[in-house]
């Protein structure tokens, strides 16, 4: 699996998916996708030059700089890859961040990934914006007090059971 793996009964994100999330959230966003969309990706393929030949232990490929990844149609992404891609040994499979796909025609743009370094002020500004977006209406003093009373009652009942 790409996103999660079951580890001792717990679903955990895979290391590859954590790396992918980092790249997706920090890549250029030339098409202005919202934050939720930045965590999505599509499968694609790109043609390499050279690559693994019989007995070759070097599996790295070079790419023509003019090569543009082609997206696999979203309606067949769940099919086995060998049924979708006919020349599997000549192509590499990619995970393409949604932010790199033009929404109007689905063409992959070739934006160079640059880690986004933020100043402390920018980080604080984002934190304040995030906090301001929280719906505080569900946290009325009455509701908080009722929740605290219920939690105290539950703790008292558990303590009585233990004695």
C-alpha positions as CSV (number, residue, x, y, z in Angstrom):
1,X,0.0,0.0,0.0
2,X,1.1,3.5,-0.7
3,X,-0.6,5.5,2.1
4,X,-1.0,3.2,5.1
5,X,0.2,-0.1,6.4
6,X,-1.2,-2.2,9.2
7,X,1.4,-2.6,11.9
8,X,0.4,-4.7,14.9
9,X,-3.3,-3.8,14.4
10,X,-2.6,-0.1,13.9
11,X,-2.9,1.7,10.6
12,X,0.2,3.8,10.1
13,X,1.4,6.1,7.3
14,X,4.2,4.5,5.3
15,X,7.5,6.3,5.1
16,X,7.1,6.8,1.4
17,X,3.7,8.4,1.9
18,X,5.1,10.7,4.6
19,X,7.8,11.8,2.1
20,X,5.2,12.2,-0.6
21,X,3.0,14.4,1.7
22,X,6.0,16.6,2.5
23,X,6.7,17.1,-1.2
24,X,3.1,17.7,-2.1
25,X,2.6,20.3,0.6
26,X,5.8,22.1,-0.2
27,X,5.8,22.0,-4.0
28,X,5.0,25.0,-6.1
29,X,1.3,25.5,-6.4
30,X,1.0,27.3,-9.7
31,X,-2.7,26.6,-10.2
32,X,-3.8,27.8,-6.8
33,X,-5.2,24.6,-5.4
34,X,-6.6,24.7,-1.8
35,X,-4.7,23.1,1.1
36,X,-6.9,20.0,1.0
37,X,-6.2,19.4,-2.7
38,X,-2.5,19.6,-2.1
39,X,-2.6,16.3,-0.3
40,X,-3.9,14.5,-3.4
41,X,-2.0,12.8,-6.2
42,X,-2.5,11.0,-9.5
43,X,-0.6,8.1,-11.1
44,X,1.4,8.9,-14.2
45,X,4.1,7.4,-16.4
46,X,7.2,8.9,-17.9
47,X,9.5,7.4,-20.6
48,X,13.1,6.9,-19.6
49,X,16.2,6.8,-21.7
50,X,18.2,3.6,-21.1
51,X,17.5,1.7,-17.9
52,X,17.7,-1.8,-16.8
53,X,18.7,-4.3,-19.4
54,X,19.2,-8.0,-19.0
55,X,21.8,-8.5,-16.3
56,X,22.1,-4.8,-15.6
57,X,22.1,-4.1,-11.9
58,X,21.8,-0.3,-12.3
59,X,18.1,0.4,-12.4
60,X,18.5,4.2,-12.6
61,X,17.2,5.8,-15.8
62,X,17.9,9.2,-17.4
63,X,15.2,11.4,-18.7
64,X,15.0,13.6,-21.7
65,X,14.4,17.1,-20.3
66,X,11.5,17.6,-22.7
67,X,9.7,14.4,-21.4
68,X,6.4,15.3,-19.8
69,X,4.7,12.8,-17.5
70,X,1.4,11.4,-18.8
71,X,-1.3,10.8,-16.4
72,X,-3.1,7.5,-16.1
73,X,-6.8,8.0,-16.5
74,X,-8.4,8.3,-13.1
75,X,-11.2,5.8,-13.9
76,X,-8.6,3.0,-14.5
77,X,-6.2,3.8,-11.7
78,X,-7.5,1.0,-9.6
79,X,-6.8,-1.7,-12.3
80,X,-3.7,-3.8,-12.2
81,X,-0.8,-1.7,-13.7
82,X,0.1,-4.4,-16.1
83,X,-3.3,-4.1,-17.7
84,X,-3.0,-0.3,-18.0
85,X,0.5,0.2,-19.2
86,X,1.6,-1.9,-22.2
87,X,5.3,-1.2,-22.2
88,X,5.9,-1.3,-18.4
89,X,9.7,-2.0,-18.8
90,X,10.2,1.2,-20.8
91,X,8.2,3.5,-18.5
92,X,8.5,4.6,-14.9
93,X,5.4,5.0,-12.8
94,X,5.1,8.3,-11.0
95,X,3.0,9.8,-8.3
96,X,2.1,13.3,-9.5
97,X,1.0,15.9,-7.0
98,X,-2.4,17.4,-7.9
99,X,-0.7,20.8,-7.6
100,X,1.3,20.0,-10.7
101,X,-1.7,19.3,-12.9
102,X,-3.5,22.1,-14.8
103,X,-7.1,21.8,-13.9
104,X,-8.5,22.9,-17.2
105,X,-6.9,20.2,-19.3
106,X,-5.2,17.7,-17.0
107,X,-1.7,18.4,-18.4
108,X,1.2,17.9,-16.0
109,X,3.2,21.1,-15.5
110,X,6.9,20.9,-14.9
111,X,7.4,23.1,-11.8
112,X,10.7,22.7,-10.1
113,X,10.3,21.6,-6.5
114,X,11.8,24.0,-4.0
115,X,11.4,23.6,-0.2
116,X,9.4,26.4,1.1
117,X,11.4,28.2,3.8
118,X,9.3,30.5,5.9
119,X,10.3,33.2,8.2
120,X,9.2,33.1,11.8
121,X,6.7,35.9,11.0
122,X,5.2,33.9,8.2
123,X,4.8,30.8,10.4
124,X,3.2,32.8,13.1
125,X,0.8,34.5,10.6
126,X,-0.3,31.0,9.3
127,X,-0.8,29.8,12.8
128,X,-3.0,32.8,13.6
129,X,-5.0,32.3,10.4
130,X,-5.5,28.6,11.2
131,X,-6.7,29.5,14.8
132,X,-9.0,32.2,13.4
133,X,-10.6,29.6,11.1
134,X,-11.6,27.3,14.0
135,X,-15.3,27.3,14.6
136,X,-15.6,28.3,18.3
137,X,-19.3,28.3,18.4
138,X,-19.3,24.6,19.3
139,X,-17.1,25.4,22.3
140,X,-19.6,27.5,24.3
141,X,-18.8,27.8,28.1
142,X,-22.0,25.8,28.9
143,X,-20.9,22.9,26.6
144,X,-17.4,22.9,27.9
145,X,-18.7,22.8,31.5
146,X,-21.1,20.0,30.8
147,X,-18.3,18.0,29.1
148,X,-16.0,18.5,32.1
149,X,-18.8,17.4,34.5
150,X,-19.4,14.3,32.4
151,X,-15.7,13.5,32.3
152,X,-15.4,14.0,36.1
153,X,-18.3,11.7,36.7
154,X,-16.8,9.0,34.4
155,X,-13.5,9.2,36.2
156,X,-15.2,9.0,39.6
157,X,-17.2,5.9,38.5
158,X,-14.0,4.3,37.2
159,X,-12.2,5.1,40.5
160,X,-15.1,3.5,42.5
161,X,-15.0,0.4,40.4
162,X,-11.3,0.0,41.2
163,X,-11.7,0.2,44.9
